Amino acid sequence: MASAPGSGRSFPYVSFLRVYEPLDAFSDAQQLAILEQRTRERHVTEDLDRVDALRRITRLVSDPFPHHEPDLVRVLHYPRSNGTTAPYYCPNQLAVRTSLAAESLEQTIRGPLMDVLLPEVAREAQQARLDPETLSESTAKLHTRSATWGVPFSWFVLIHEDDLTDVVDDDGEVHTVRVAVTISECIDRARRAVASLAIAAPELDLLEDLTELTEWLELFRRDAVVELDYGPVADLVFPDESPMDVRMGIECLAEADMTGAAAAYRRLASRWIPIRQLARAS
């Protein structure tokens, strides 16, 4: 189905894997914040997120952290078995996610460049703004994962081509594609893939990624909904057969069909390696 597009593009390409839960899965304080935002259109939320990100990275003083802005909440209306839809909610948890991203960056970049990108005074101010108890709870249960320059192959295990799909486009340009499915189905799919790979190809990085992904999904209630949001990279790959290729590759490995597994990987590689190479393009 199609939705009204948001404005602008993110660059580099960023994709998201989100978990949405019912209102009563959240604390009283979180519920109040959610209720204030539950009627907002999804494209408006995405625009607000983009504008805020641009404002943070273009400050006169280098400081990409959010300050005291209210956290955004995304709303997903997912079909019930009786033909109606129910609302599910995903808090952005931006303060915690940016803090974790900064910690990850510190592991890869050191010295003067780190001080330019993330000055120590900005990092200290960010820590002072965070409530230790809230930080601990949010870190243990992050609702959003992100990936740049493509979609991790492990994410494709969670979705099938017949899952609920929302194509957000305008004048032939695909702004994003969002695929939603119940978390219980995602966990079942991931567990089956883990069981197959553990026997057929225990050395694959995909097995480790899927095991960790399954553990993350198991943190949430079984009535939650998972959404894969391709982001603007969807315009380069949609319609995308990656979920089927990953599934067929795993099935071929389980059946010791190396030819079939290699063919599935070649299809994936031809689709995604050129996109990932953009990360190193000048």
Summary of the structure (lengths in Angstrom):
residues: 282
radius of gyration: 19.6
end to end distance: 36.5
largest distance: 58.8
contacts: 803
relative contact order: 0.16
helix: 52%
strand: 18%
